[in-house]
Amino acid sequence: MNQMLQDPKTETSEVTQPPVPHDPAPDHPRFAKPQRVAFVQACWHRDVVEEARIAFIKEAEARHLTHVDVFEVPGSFEIPLHAQVLAKTRRYTAIVAAGLVVDGGIYRHEFVADTVIKALMDVQLRTEVPVFSAVLTPQQFHETEVHYDFFRKHFTIKGIEVAAACAETLHGLERLRGQVAAGIV
């Protein structure tokens, strides 16, 4: 997923809206059976990527996903094999991958990102264990504090989003499998 970083000095003509109040503790549906999730995190740019893990775990707990095991791998390229081995154990009902693939000035990052995403899709289709990606490939990443701050915040958002997607998918699969077992579908 390509993300563009806007120049912080660029002004926009957007009108700032007041924050919309929301329920601080939304009532998320509970699972019929306990769910166990594996979170596989690349260590390359750990200080940025870990923001997704921290946000994921917090949001996952709010959504009644309280069994999360964290695994670390050297980089994003190593995530798919780890995810496949974990999926084959049948211990996990979902696997979440998080990593940052940056453009180091050569074309290689595009191949790595494409390979990782395709391999994660292959794992979930082969094993029927859902695999979620918070592996990001920004168009621009410079090792400056402005970029680190931007991407730390961005990974926090992605951690929340991937927790929501994971919980909603697991609920959907739980319903679907129940319908299949009952002969409804």
C-alpha positions, 0 to 999 in steps of 0.5 A, a space after each residue: 500500500 503506497 502512502 504519500 507524505 504531504 509536506 508539513 509546510 503546505 497549507 490547505 483550504 480545508 475547514 477544520 471541523 470540531 471533533 465528533 463525540 464518540 462512545 469511549 467504550 463502544 459495545 463490540 460483539 463477543 465471540 462464541 468461541 475464544 479467538 487466538 491471533 498471531 501478530 507477526 512484526 518485522 524488526 526493520 524500523 521497529 520503532 515505527 512498526 511497533 506502533 501498529 502492534 501497540 494500537 492493535 493490541 489495545 483495539 483488539 482487547 476492546 473487541 474481545 480478542 484477548 489472546 494475541 501472541 507476538 512474533 518478530 522477524 528480521 524484515 517484511 520479507 520473512 513474514 509470509 513463511 512465519 505466517 504460513 508456519 503459524 497458520 498450519 499449526 491451527 492454533 490461530 484463528 487469524 494472523 496479522 502482519 506488520 512491517 515497513 518496506 522503504 525505498 532505499 533509492 533502488 527499485 527493490 522495495 517494490 518487488 519486496 512489497 509485492 512479494 510479501 502481499 501476494 505471499 500473505 494472500 496465498 497463505 490465507 487462501 491455502 490454509 483458510 486462516 485469515 491473514 491481515 496486512 499492516 505491511 506498508 510501502 510509503 512512496 517517500 520515506 526519509 530518515 528524518 524526525 518529521 517522517 518518523 513522526 508521521 509514520 509512527 502516527 500512521 502505523 497507530 491508525 493502521 493498527 486500529 484499522 487492522 484490529 477492526 478488520 480482524 475482529 469483523 472478519 472473525 465474527 463474519 467467519 464464525 457466523 458463516 461457519 455456523 450457517 454451513 454447519 447448520 446446512 443454511 448455506 
